[in-house]
Amino acid sequence: MTLKIISAEDVVFEGEVSSVTLPGQMGEFTVLKNHASLVSVLNPGTITYTEAGDAQSVDIQGGLVDVDNNVISVCLC
């Protein structure tokens, strides 16, 4: 899967990941390969993703996520 985390100023991260956990409005949720398409508002919190077996994280103040065809696009506020 491809994860893209983008702010107004910069591309925070773009790369291949095996899982992503996001802070949704109704609680945290995890996206795995072949996840159903979705769009969600993100609350302030932490995005955690696994890249090449290593867990990484990014603190966010909120945003939007779009999941479609194994591409997870996060736009940060």
All heavy atoms as a GROMACS GRO file, in nm:
protein
  560
    1MET      N    1   0.084  -0.117   0.000
    1MET     CA    2   0.000   0.000   0.000
    1MET      C    3   0.088   0.124   0.000
    1MET      O    4   0.197   0.122   0.055
    1MET     CB    5  -0.081   0.010   0.129
    1MET     CG    6  -0.195  -0.079   0.148
    1MET     SD    7  -0.285  -0.049   0.300
    1MET     CE    8  -0.162  -0.049   0.427
    2THR      N    9   0.035   0.231  -0.054
    2THR     CA   10   0.107   0.357  -0.055
    2THR      C   11   0.041   0.454   0.043
    2THR      O   12  -0.080   0.473   0.039
    2THR     CB   13   0.106   0.420  -0.196
    2THR    OG1   14   0.166   0.328  -0.287
    2THR    CG2   15   0.183   0.550  -0.198
    3LEU      N   16   0.122   0.513   0.130
    3LEU     CA   17   0.075   0.615   0.223
    3LEU      C   18   0.135   0.748   0.182
    3LEU      O   19   0.255   0.759   0.159
    3LEU     CB   20   0.117   0.581   0.366
    3LEU     CG   21   0.092   0.688   0.472
    3LEU    CD1   22  -0.058   0.717   0.486
    3LEU    CD2   23   0.152   0.645   0.605
    4LYS      N   24   0.048   0.851   0.171
    4LYS     CA   25   0.091   0.987   0.142
    4LYS      C   26   0.036   1.076   0.254
    4LYS      O   27  -0.085   1.081   0.275
    4LYS     CB   28   0.035   1.036   0.009
    4LYS     CG   29   0.079   0.955  -0.111
    4LYS     CD   30   0.011   1.006  -0.236
    4LYS     CE   31   0.042   0.917  -0.354
    4LYS     NZ   32  -0.028   0.962  -0.476
    5ILE      N   33   0.125   1.143   0.326
    5ILE     CA   34   0.085   1.238   0.430
    5ILE      C   35   0.132   1.374   0.383
    5ILE      O   36   0.252   1.398   0.368
    5ILE     CB   37   0.145   1.204   0.567
    5ILE    CG1   38   0.107   1.061   0.608
    5ILE    CG2   39   0.100   1.305   0.671
    5ILE    CD1   40   0.174   1.014   0.737
    6ILE      N   41   0.036   1.465   0.358
    6ILE     CA   42   0.066   1.593   0.295
    6ILE      C   43   0.010   1.707   0.380
    6ILE      O   44  -0.105   1.701   0.421
    6ILE     CB   45   0.004   1.598   0.154
    6ILE    CG1   46   0.055   1.481   0.070
    6ILE    CG2   47   0.031   1.731   0.086
    6ILE    CD1   48  -0.025   1.454  -0.055
    7SER      N   49   0.093   1.808   0.403
    7SER     CA   50   0.046   1.931   0.468
    7SER      C   51   0.047   2.042   0.362
    7SER      O   52   0.093   2.020   0.250
    7SER     CB   53   0.136   1.968   0.586
    7SER     OG   54   0.261   2.015   0.540
    8ALA      N   55   0.001   2.161   0.399
    8ALA     CA   56   0.000   2.273   0.305
    8ALA      C   57   0.143   2.312   0.265
    8ALA      O   58   0.166   2.362   0.155
    8ALA     CB   59  -0.072   2.392   0.366
    9GLU      N   60   0.239   2.288   0.355
    9GLU     CA   61   0.376   2.330   0.330
    9GLU      C   62   0.467   2.223   0.272
    9GLU      O   63   0.568   2.255   0.211
    9GLU     CB   64   0.441   2.378   0.461
    9GLU     CG   65   0.375   2.497   0.526
    9GLU     CD   66   0.258   2.456   0.614
    9GLU    OE1   67   0.258   2.342   0.666
    9GLU    OE2   68   0.165   2.536   0.628
   10ASP      N   69   0.434   2.094   0.294
   10ASP     CA   70   0.534   1.991   0.266
   10ASP      C   71   0.470   1.854   0.249
   10ASP      O   72   0.358   1.831   0.295
   10ASP     CB   73   0.633   1.986   0.384
   10ASP     CG   74   0.763   1.916   0.350
   10ASP    OD1   75   0.789   1.890   0.231
   10ASP    OD2   76   0.840   1.887   0.443
   11VAL      N   77   0.542   1.764   0.187
   11VAL     CA   78   0.506   1.622   0.187
   11VAL      C   79   0.575   1.563   0.309
   11VAL      O   80   0.698   1.556   0.315
   11VAL     CB   81   0.552   1.551   0.058
   11VAL    CG1   82   0.526   1.402   0.067
   11VAL    CG2   83   0.485   1.612  -0.063
   12VAL      N   84   0.497   1.525   0.410
   12VAL     CA   85   0.551   1.474   0.536
   12VAL      C   86   0.606   1.334   0.517
   12VAL      O   87   0.714   1.300   0.567
   12VAL     CB   88   0.443   1.477   0.646
   12VAL    CG1   89   0.494   1.416   0.776
   12VAL    CG2   90   0.393   1.619   0.668
   13PHE      N   91   0.533   1.249   0.442
   13PHE     CA   92   0.578   1.113   0.416
   13PHE      C   93   0.510   1.062   0.291
   13PHE      O   94   0.392   1.087   0.267
   13PHE     CB   95   0.543   1.020   0.534
   13PHE     CG   96   0.577   0.876   0.506
   13PHE    CD1   97   0.706   0.829   0.522
   13PHE    CD2   98   0.480   0.786   0.462
   13PHE    CE1   99   0.739   0.697   0.495
   13PHE    CE2  100   0.511   0.654   0.434
   13PHE     CZ  101   0.641   0.609   0.451
   14GLU      N  102   0.584   0.987   0.210
   14GLU     CA  103   0.527   0.914   0.098
   14GLU      C  104   0.608   0.787   0.081
   14GLU      O  105   0.730   0.792   0.064
   14GLU     CB  106   0.530   0.996  -0.030
   14GLU     CG  107   0.462   0.925  -0.146
   14GLU     CD  108   0.444   1.014  -0.270
   14GLU    OE1  109   0.480   1.132  -0.265
   14GLU    OE2  110   0.394   0.960  -0.370
   15GLY      N  111   0.540   0.671   0.091
   15GLY     CA  112   0.611   0.545   0.076
   15GLY      C  113   0.520   0.426   0.092
   15GLY      O  114   0.399   0.439   0.116
   16GLU      N  115   0.579   0.309   0.079
   16GLU     CA  116   0.507   0.183   0.090
   16GLU      C  117   0.499   0.140   0.237
   16GLU      O  118   0.599   0.143   0.308
   16GLU     CB  119   0.576   0.074   0.008
   16GLU     CG  120   0.568   0.097  -0.141
   16GLU     CD  121   0.426   0.097  -0.194
   16GLU    OE1  122   0.349   0.004  -0.162
   16GLU    OE2  123   0.390   0.192  -0.266
   17VAL      N  124   0.379   0.102   0.280
   17VAL     CA  125   0.356   0.060   0.418
   17VAL      C  126   0.272  -0.067   0.418
   17VAL      O  127   0.206  -0.099   0.320
   17VAL     CB  128   0.285   0.170   0.500
   17VAL    CG1  129   0.370   0.296   0.507
   17VAL    CG2  130   0.148   0.202   0.443
   18SER      N  131   0.274  -0.138   0.532
   18SER     CA  132   0.190  -0.259   0.543
   18SER      C  133   0.066  -0.235   0.628
   18SER      O  134  -0.031  -0.309   0.616
   18SER     CB  135   0.271  -0.374   0.600
   18SER     OG  136   0.328  -0.339   0.724
   19SER      N  137   0.067  -0.132   0.714
   19SER     CA  138  -0.052  -0.097   0.792
   19SER      C  139  -0.042   0.048   0.835
   19SER      O  140   0.067   0.104   0.845
   19SER     CB  141  -0.066  -0.187   0.914
   19SER     OG  142   0.035  -0.160   1.008
   20VAL      N  143  -0.160   0.110   0.859
   20VAL     CA  144  -0.167   0.249   0.904
   20VAL      C  145  -0.279   0.257   1.008
   20VAL      O  146  -0.390   0.210   0.984
   20VAL     CB  147  -0.199   0.346   0.789
   20VAL    CG1  148  -0.205   0.489   0.840
   20VAL    CG2  149  -0.100   0.333   0.677
   21THR      N  150  -0.250   0.317   1.124
   21THR     CA  151  -0.351   0.342   1.226
   21THR      C  152  -0.371   0.492   1.236
   21THR      O  153  -0.274   0.568   1.247
   21THR     CB  154  -0.309   0.284   1.362
   21THR    OG1  155  -0.290   0.142   1.346
   21THR    CG2  156  -0.416   0.307   1.468
   22LEU      N  157  -0.498   0.533   1.228
   22LEU     CA  158  -0.534   0.674   1.220
   22LEU      C  159  -0.632   0.714   1.330
   22LEU      O  160  -0.715   0.633   1.370
   22LEU     CB  161  -0.599   0.702   1.084
   22LEU     CG  162  -0.513   0.666   0.963
   22LEU    CD1  163  -0.597   0.611   0.851
   22LEU    CD2  164  -0.437   0.787   0.917
   23PRO      N  165  -0.626   0.840   1.377
   23PRO     CA  166  -0.717   0.886   1.482
   23PRO      C  167  -0.846   0.944   1.423
   23PRO      O  168  -0.858   1.065   1.399
   23PRO     CB  169  -0.634   0.994   1.553
   23PRO     CG  170  -0.550   1.052   1.443
   23PRO     CD  171  -0.518   0.936   1.352
   24GLY      N  172  -0.944   0.859   1.397
   24GLY     CA  173  -1.071   0.903   1.340
   24GLY      C  174  -1.160   0.969   1.444
   24GLY      O  175  -1.135   0.960   1.565
   25GLN      N  176  -1.267   1.033   1.399
   25GLN     CA  177  -1.360   1.100   1.490
   25GLN      C  178  -1.430   1.003   1.584
   25GLN      O  179  -1.464   1.040   1.695
   25GLN     CB  180  -1.464   1.178   1.412
   25GLN     CG  181  -1.414   1.313   1.367
   25GLN     CD  182  -1.527   1.404   1.326
   25GLN    OE1  183  -1.622   1.361   1.261
   25GLN    NE2  184  -1.515   1.530   1.362
   26MET      N  185  -1.450   0.880   1.541
   26MET     CA  186  -1.520   0.782   1.624
   26MET      C  187  -1.421   0.687   1.692
   26MET      O  188  -1.460   0.584   1.745
   26MET     CB  189  -1.620   0.703   1.540
   26MET     CG  190  -1.711   0.789   1.461
   26MET     SD  191  -1.885   0.792   1.494
   26MET     CE  192  -1.930   0.646   1.570
   27GLY      N  193  -1.293   0.720   1.689
   27GLY     CA  194  -1.189   0.637   1.749
   27GLY      C  195  -1.084   0.598   1.648
   27GLY      O  196  -1.098   0.624   1.529
   28GLU      N  197  -0.978   0.535   1.698
   28GLU     CA  198  -0.870   0.491   1.610
   28GLU      C  199  -0.920   0.378   1.519
   28GLU      O  200  -1.001   0.296   1.560
   28GLU     CB  201  -0.753   0.437   1.692
   28GLU     CG  202  -0.666   0.543   1.751
   28GLU     CD  203  -0.539   0.485   1.809
   28GLU    OE1  204  -0.528   0.362   1.824
   28GLU    OE2  205  -0.449   0.563   1.839
   29PHE      N  206  -0.865   0.375   1.398
   29PHE     CA  207  -0.893   0.264   1.307
   29PHE      C  208  -0.768   0.233   1.228
   29PHE      O  209  -0.682   0.319   1.207
   29PHE     CB  210  -1.012   0.293   1.215
   29PHE     CG  211  -0.994   0.410   1.121
   29PHE    CD1  212  -0.954   0.389   0.989
   29PHE    CD2  213  -1.020   0.540   1.162
   29PHE    CE1  214  -0.938   0.496   0.902
   29PHE    CE2  215  -1.005   0.647   1.075
   29PHE     CZ  216  -0.965   0.626   0.946
   30THR      N  217  -0.757   0.108   1.186
   30THR     CA  218  -0.639   0.059   1.114
   30THR      C  219  -0.678   0.023   0.972
   30THR      O  220  -0.782  -0.040   0.949
   30THR     CB  221  -0.578  -0.063   1.186
   30THR    OG1  222  -0.539  -0.023   1.317
   30THR    CG2  223  -0.456  -0.115   1.112
   31VAL      N  224  -0.593   0.060   0.878
   31VAL     CA  225  -0.612   0.029   0.736
   31VAL      C  226  -0.504  -0.072   0.697
   31VAL      O  227  -0.386  -0.050   0.721
   31VAL     CB  228  -0.601   0.156   0.650
   31VAL    CG1  229  -0.611   0.121   0.502
   31VAL    CG2  230  -0.707   0.257   0.690
   32LEU      N  231  -0.549  -0.182   0.637
   32LEU     CA  232  -0.459  -0.285   0.586
   32LEU      C  233  -0.477  -0.296   0.435
   32LEU      O  234  -0.570  -0.239   0.378
   32LEU     CB  235  -0.489  -0.420   0.653
   32LEU     CG  236  -0.475  -0.424   0.805
   32LEU    CD1  237  -0.527  -0.557   0.859
   32LEU    CD2  238  -0.332  -0.400   0.847
   33LYS      N  239  -0.394  -0.374   0.369
   33LYS     CA  240  -0.400  -0.393   0.225
   33LYS      C  241  -0.540  -0.439   0.184
   33LYS      O  242  -0.603  -0.519   0.253
   33LYS     CB  243  -0.296  -0.496   0.181
   33LYS     CG  244  -0.284  -0.508   0.031
   33LYS     CD  245  -0.172  -0.601  -0.008
   33LYS     CE  246  -0.165  -0.608  -0.159
   33LYS     NZ  247  -0.062  -0.699  -0.204
   34ASN      N  248  -0.590  -0.384   0.073
   34ASN     CA  249  -0.721  -0.414   0.015
   34ASN      C  250  -0.838  -0.370   0.102
   34ASN      O  251  -0.947  -0.425   0.093
   34ASN     CB  252  -0.733  -0.564  -0.020
   34ASN     CG  253  -0.633  -0.605  -0.125
   34ASN    OD1  254  -0.605  -0.530  -0.218
   34ASN    ND2  255  -0.576  -0.723  -0.110
   35HIS      N  256  -0.816  -0.269   0.186
   35HIS     CA  257  -0.922  -0.212   0.268
   35HIS      C  258  -1.029  -0.151   0.178
   35HIS      O  259  -0.999  -0.102   0.069
   35HIS     CB  260  -0.864  -0.106   0.360
   35HIS     CG  261  -0.954  -0.066   0.472
   35HIS    ND1  262  -1.063   0.014   0.456
   35HIS    CD2  263  -0.949  -0.097   0.604
   35HIS    CE1  264  -1.123   0.033   0.572
   35HIS    NE2  265  -1.055  -0.034   0.664
   36ALA      N  266  -1.153  -0.150   0.224
   36ALA     CA  267  -1.261  -0.086   0.150
   36ALA      C  268  -1.234   0.064   0.138
   36ALA      O  269  -1.171   0.124   0.225
   36ALA     CB  270  -1.394  -0.109   0.221
   37SER      N  271  -1.284   0.124   0.032
   37SER     CA  272  -1.268   0.268   0.014
   37SER      C  273  -1.340   0.343   0.125
   37SER      O  274  -1.448   0.302   0.169
   37SER     CB  275  -1.325   0.310  -0.121
   37SER     OG  276  -1.252   0.251  -0.225
   38LEU      N  277  -1.281   0.454   0.170
   38LEU     CA  278  -1.345   0.537   0.272
   38LEU      C  279  -1.286   0.676   0.272
   38LEU      O  280  -1.176   0.698   0.223
   38LEU     CB  281  -1.334   0.475   0.411
   38LEU     CG  282  -1.198   0.466   0.480
   38LEU    CD1  283  -1.166   0.594   0.556
   38LEU    CD2  284  -1.199   0.352   0.579
   39VAL      N  285  -1.362   0.769   0.328
   39VAL     CA  286  -1.317   0.905   0.354
   39VAL      C  287  -1.354   0.934   0.498
   39VAL      O  288  -1.464   0.902   0.541
   39VAL     CB  289  -1.384   1.006   0.259
   39VAL    CG1  290  -1.346   1.149   0.296
   39VAL    CG2  291  -1.347   0.978   0.115
   40SER      N  292  -1.261   0.994   0.575
   40SER     CA  293  -1.287   1.022   0.716
   40SER      C  294  -1.218   1.150   0.760
   40SER      O  295  -1.112   1.185   0.709
   40SER     CB  296  -1.237   0.906   0.804
   40SER     OG  297  -1.258   0.934   0.941
   41VAL      N  298  -1.281   1.218   0.856
   41VAL     CA  299  -1.218   1.331   0.923
   41VAL      C  300  -1.125   1.273   1.030
   41VAL      O  301  -1.159   1.173   1.094
   41VAL     CB  302  -1.325   1.422   0.988
   41VAL    CG1  303  -1.260   1.530   1.073
   41VAL    CG2  304  -1.414   1.481   0.881
   42LEU      N  305  -1.009   1.335   1.048
   42LEU     CA  306  -0.914   1.290   1.149
   42LEU      C  307  -0.908   1.390   1.263
   42LEU      O  308  -0.904   1.512   1.241
   42LEU     CB  309  -0.775   1.273   1.089
   42LEU     CG  310  -0.762   1.170   0.977
   42LEU    CD1  311  -0.621   1.172   0.920
   42LEU    CD2  312  -0.799   1.032   1.027
   43ASN      N  313  -0.908   1.341   1.385
   43ASN     CA  314  -0.892   1.422   1.505
   43ASN      C  315  -0.744   1.443   1.535
   43ASN      O  316  -0.660   1.369   1.484
   43ASN     CB  317  -0.957   1.352   1.625
   43ASN     CG  318  -1.108   1.365   1.624
   43ASN    OD1  319  -1.163   1.447   1.552
   43ASN    ND2  320  -1.173   1.283   1.702
   44PRO      N  321  -0.712   1.537   1.622
   44PRO     CA  322  -0.574   1.548   1.668
   44PRO      C  323  -0.531   1.415   1.733
   44PRO      O  324  -0.610   1.351   1.802
   44PRO     CB  325  -0.580   1.659   1.773
   44PRO     CG  326  -0.697   1.742   1.732
   44PRO     CD  327  -0.797   1.644   1.677
   45GLY      N  328  -0.410   1.374   1.705
   45GLY     CA  329  -0.360   1.247   1.759
   45GLY      C  330  -0.235   1.204   1.685
   45GLY      O  331  -0.159   1.288   1.636
   46THR      N  332  -0.218   1.074   1.673
   46THR     CA  333  -0.098   1.018   1.612
   46THR      C  334  -0.133   0.921   1.501
   46THR      O  335  -0.218   0.834   1.520
   46THR     CB  336  -0.013   0.944   1.719
   46THR    OG1  337   0.019   1.036   1.823
   46THR    CG2  338   0.115   0.889   1.660
   47ILE      N  339  -0.069   0.937   1.386
   47ILE     CA  340  -0.075   0.838   1.279
   47ILE      C  341   0.043   0.745   1.300
   47ILE      O  342   0.157   0.789   1.310
   47ILE     CB  343  -0.065   0.904   1.141
   47ILE    CG1  344  -0.182   0.999   1.117
   47ILE    CG2  345  -0.057   0.798   1.031
   47ILE    CD1  346  -0.170   1.080   0.988
   48THR      N  347   0.014   0.615   1.307
   48THR     CA  348   0.120   0.515   1.321
   48THR      C  349   0.116   0.426   1.197
   48THR      O  350   0.010   0.381   1.156
   48THR     CB  351   0.098   0.429   1.447
   48THR    OG1  352   0.087   0.515   1.560
   48THR    CG2  353   0.213   0.333   1.469
   49TYR      N  354   0.234   0.402   1.138
   49TYR     CA  355   0.240   0.317   1.020
   49TYR      C  356   0.362   0.226   1.028
   49TYR      O  357   0.459   0.256   1.096
   49TYR     CB  358   0.244   0.401   0.891
   49TYR     CG  359   0.354   0.503   0.883
   49TYR    CD1  360   0.475   0.471   0.824
   49TYR    CD2  361   0.337   0.632   0.933
   49TYR    CE1  362   0.578   0.564   0.816
   49TYR    CE2  363   0.439   0.726   0.925
   49TYR     CZ  364   0.558   0.691   0.866
   49TYR     OH  365   0.658   0.784   0.859
   50THR      N  366   0.352   0.113   0.957
   50THR     CA  367   0.461   0.017   0.954
   50THR      C  368   0.524   0.020   0.815
   50THR      O  369   0.458  -0.008   0.715
   50THR     CB  370   0.410  -0.124   0.987
   50THR    OG1  371   0.345  -0.120   1.114
   50THR    CG2  372   0.525  -0.224   0.994
   51GLU      N  373   0.652   0.056   0.813
   51GLU     CA  374   0.728   0.066   0.688
   51GLU      C  375   0.846  -0.029   0.699
   51GLU      O  376   0.930  -0.015   0.788
   51GLU     CB  377   0.776   0.209   0.669
   51GLU     CG  378   0.862   0.229   0.547
   51GLU     CD  379   0.926   0.367   0.542
   51GLU    OE1  380   0.946   0.429   0.647
   51GLU    OE2  381   0.959   0.408   0.431
   52ALA      N  382   0.851  -0.129   0.611
   52ALA     CA  383   0.961  -0.227   0.610
   52ALA      C  384   0.981  -0.290   0.748
   52ALA      O  385   1.093  -0.310   0.793
   52ALA     CB  386   1.090  -0.163   0.560
   53GLY      N  387   0.871  -0.318   0.817
   53GLY     CA  388   0.878  -0.386   0.946
   53GLY      C  389   0.901  -0.294   1.065
   53GLY      O  390   0.896  -0.338   1.179
   54ASP      N  391   0.930  -0.166   1.042
   54ASP     CA  392   0.955  -0.071   1.149
   54ASP      C  393   0.835   0.020   1.169
   54ASP      O  394   0.785   0.080   1.073
   54ASP     CB  395   1.077   0.016   1.118
   54ASP     CG  396   1.206  -0.063   1.118
   54ASP    OD1  397   1.219  -0.157   1.199
   54ASP    OD2  398   1.295  -0.031   1.036
   55ALA      N  399   0.790   0.035   1.294
   55ALA     CA  400   0.680   0.125   1.326
   55ALA      C  401   0.730   0.269   1.331
   55ALA      O  402   0.834   0.297   1.391
   55ALA     CB  403   0.616   0.085   1.457
   56GLN      N  404   0.659   0.357   1.266
   56GLN     CA  405   0.689   0.501   1.264
   56GLN      C  406   0.562   0.575   1.305
   56GLN      O  407   0.452   0.521   1.293
   56GLN     CB  408   0.730   0.546   1.124
   56GLN     CG  409   0.841   0.468   1.061
   56GLN     CD  410   0.976   0.497   1.126
   56GLN    OE1  411   1.000   0.606   1.174
   56GLN    NE2  412   1.063   0.399   1.127
   57SER      N  413   0.576   0.700   1.350
   57SER     CA  414   0.457   0.775   1.387
   57SER      C  415   0.474   0.923   1.354
   57SER      O  416   0.586   0.974   1.347
   57SER     CB  417   0.424   0.758   1.534
   57SER     OG  418   0.527   0.808   1.614
   58VAL      N  419   0.358   0.988   1.334
   58VAL     CA  420   0.353   1.131   1.305
   58VAL      C  421   0.238   1.188   1.388
   58VAL      O  422   0.125   1.140   1.379
   58VAL     CB  423   0.326   1.158   1.155
   58VAL    CG1  424   0.307   1.305   1.128
   58VAL    CG2  425   0.435   1.100   1.067
   59ASP      N  426   0.266   1.290   1.469
   59ASP     CA  427   0.161   1.358   1.544
   59ASP      C  428   0.093   1.458   1.453
   59ASP      O  429   0.159   1.531   1.377
   59ASP     CB  430   0.220   1.431   1.666
   59ASP     CG  431   0.271   1.333   1.771
   59ASP    OD1  432   0.214   1.223   1.783
   59ASP    OD2  433   0.368   1.367   1.841
   60ILE      N  434  -0.041   1.463   1.461
   60ILE     CA  435  -0.118   1.554   1.376
   60ILE      C  436  -0.215   1.636   1.460
   60ILE      O  437  -0.251   1.597   1.571
   60ILE     CB  438  -0.192   1.479   1.264
   60ILE    CG1  439  -0.299   1.385   1.321
   60ILE    CG2  440  -0.095   1.402   1.176
   60ILE    CD1  441  -0.396   1.332   1.217
   61GLN      N  442  -0.259   1.746   1.403
   61GLN     CA  443  -0.358   1.832   1.468
   61GLN      C  444  -0.496   1.814   1.407
   61GLN      O  445  -0.589   1.884   1.444
   61GLN     CB  446  -0.314   1.978   1.458
   61GLN     CG  447  -0.186   2.007   1.533
   61GLN     CD  448  -0.197   1.969   1.680
   61GLN    OE1  449  -0.292   2.004   1.748
   61GLN    NE2  450  -0.101   1.892   1.728
   62GLY      N  451  -0.509   1.722   1.314
   62GLY     CA  452  -0.637   1.696   1.246
   62GLY      C  453  -0.616   1.692   1.097
   62GLY      O  454  -0.508   1.724   1.046
   63GLY      N  455  -0.721   1.652   1.025
   63GLY     CA  456  -0.712   1.647   0.880
   63GLY      C  457  -0.818   1.558   0.821
   63GLY      O  458  -0.921   1.530   0.883
   64LEU      N  459  -0.792   1.512   0.700
   64LEU     CA  460  -0.880   1.422   0.626
   64LEU      C  461  -0.799   1.306   0.571
   64LEU      O  462  -0.682   1.322   0.539
   64LEU     CB  463  -0.944   1.495   0.507
   64LEU     CG  464  -1.037   1.612   0.538
   64LEU    CD1  465  -1.069   1.686   0.410
   64LEU    CD2  466  -1.165   1.562   0.601
   65VAL      N  467  -0.865   1.190   0.559
   65VAL     CA  468  -0.800   1.076   0.496
   65VAL      C  469  -0.892   1.019   0.389
   65VAL      O  470  -1.014   1.015   0.406
   65VAL     CB  471  -0.761   0.965   0.598
   65VAL    CG1  472  -0.883   0.907   0.667
   65VAL    CG2  473  -0.680   0.854   0.530
   66ASP      N  474  -0.832   0.978   0.277
   66ASP     CA  475  -0.903   0.912   0.168
   66ASP      C  476  -0.831   0.780   0.142
   66ASP      O  477  -0.710   0.781   0.119
   66ASP     CB  478  -0.901   1.001   0.044
   66ASP     CG  479  -0.964   0.933  -0.078
   66ASP    OD1  480  -1.066   0.863  -0.061
   66ASP    OD2  481  -0.911   0.949  -0.190
   67VAL      N  482  -0.905   0.671   0.150
   67VAL     CA  483  -0.849   0.538   0.122
   67VAL      C  484  -0.916   0.485  -0.004
   67VAL      O  485  -1.039   0.476  -0.010
   67VAL     CB  486  -0.874   0.441   0.240
   67VAL    CG1  487  -0.820   0.302   0.208
   67VAL    CG2  488  -0.814   0.495   0.368
   68ASP      N  489  -0.836   0.450  -0.105
   68ASP     CA  490  -0.892   0.399  -0.230
   68ASP      C  491  -0.785   0.323  -0.306
   68ASP      O  492  -0.675   0.376  -0.330
   68ASP     CB  493  -0.946   0.514  -0.314
   68ASP     CG  494  -1.032   0.467  -0.429
   68ASP    OD1  495  -1.105   0.367  -0.414
   68ASP    OD2  496  -1.027   0.530  -0.537
   69ASN      N  497  -0.815   0.201  -0.345
   69ASN     CA  498  -0.726   0.118  -0.426
   69ASN      C  499  -0.584   0.110  -0.369
   69ASN      O  500  -0.486   0.131  -0.440
   69ASN     CB  501  -0.721   0.169  -0.571
   69ASN     CG  502  -0.850   0.146  -0.643
   69ASN    OD1  503  -0.918   0.045  -0.622
   69ASN    ND2  504  -0.888   0.239  -0.728
   70ASN      N  505  -0.573   0.081  -0.239
   70ASN     CA  506  -0.446   0.064  -0.169
   70ASN      C  507  -0.360   0.190  -0.168
   70ASN      O  508  -0.237   0.182  -0.155
   70ASN     CB  509  -0.367  -0.055  -0.225
   70ASN     CG  510  -0.431  -0.185  -0.188
   70ASN    OD1  511  -0.474  -0.204  -0.074
   70ASN    ND2  512  -0.439  -0.277  -0.282
   71VAL      N  513  -0.423   0.306  -0.180
   71VAL     CA  514  -0.356   0.435  -0.162
   71VAL      C  515  -0.427   0.509  -0.049
   71VAL      O  516  -0.548   0.529  -0.053
   71VAL     CB  517  -0.359   0.521  -0.291
   71VAL    CG1  518  -0.296   0.657  -0.266
   71VAL    CG2  519  -0.287   0.449  -0.404
   72ILE      N  520  -0.350   0.546   0.054
   72ILE     CA  521  -0.403   0.618   0.168
   72ILE      C  522  -0.346   0.759   0.161
   72ILE      O  523  -0.227   0.781   0.174
   72ILE     CB  524  -0.361   0.551   0.302
   72ILE    CG1  525  -0.408   0.407   0.303
   72ILE    CG2  526  -0.415   0.628   0.421
   72ILE    CD1  527  -0.307   0.313   0.359
   73SER      N  528  -0.436   0.857   0.136
   73SER     CA  529  -0.395   0.996   0.122
   73SER      C  530  -0.443   1.072   0.243
   73SER      O  531  -0.564   1.079   0.268
   73SER     CB  532  -0.454   1.057  -0.005
   73SER     OG  533  -0.410   0.987  -0.118
   74VAL      N  534  -0.350   1.131   0.318
   74VAL     CA  535  -0.383   1.209   0.437
   74VAL      C  536  -0.349   1.354   0.410
   74VAL      O  537  -0.236   1.387   0.374
   74VAL     CB  538  -0.304   1.160   0.560
   74VAL    CG1  539  -0.335   1.245   0.682
   74VAL    CG2  540  -0.335   1.013   0.589
   75CYS      N  541  -0.448   1.443   0.425
   75CYS     CA  542  -0.428   1.587   0.413
   75CYS      C  543  -0.437   1.646   0.553
   75CYS      O  544  -0.540   1.632   0.620
   75CYS     CB  545  -0.532   1.651   0.323
   75CYS     SG  546  -0.522   1.596   0.153
   76LEU      N  547  -0.330   1.710   0.596
   76LEU     CA  548  -0.325   1.765   0.731
   76LEU      C  549  -0.374   1.908   0.734
   76LEU      O  550  -0.353   1.985   0.640
   76LEU     CB  551  -0.182   1.759   0.785
   76LEU     CG  552  -0.117   1.620   0.788
   76LEU    CD1  553   0.025   1.631   0.837
   76LEU    CD2  554  -0.198   1.526   0.876
   77CYS      N  555  -0.438   1.945   0.844
   77CYS     CA  556  -0.484   2.084   0.864
   77CYS      C  557  -0.372   2.167   0.919
   77CYS      O  558  -0.288   2.124   0.989
   77CYS     CB  559  -0.600   2.088   0.962
   77CYS     SG  560  -0.745   2.004   0.902
   0.00000   0.00000   0.00000
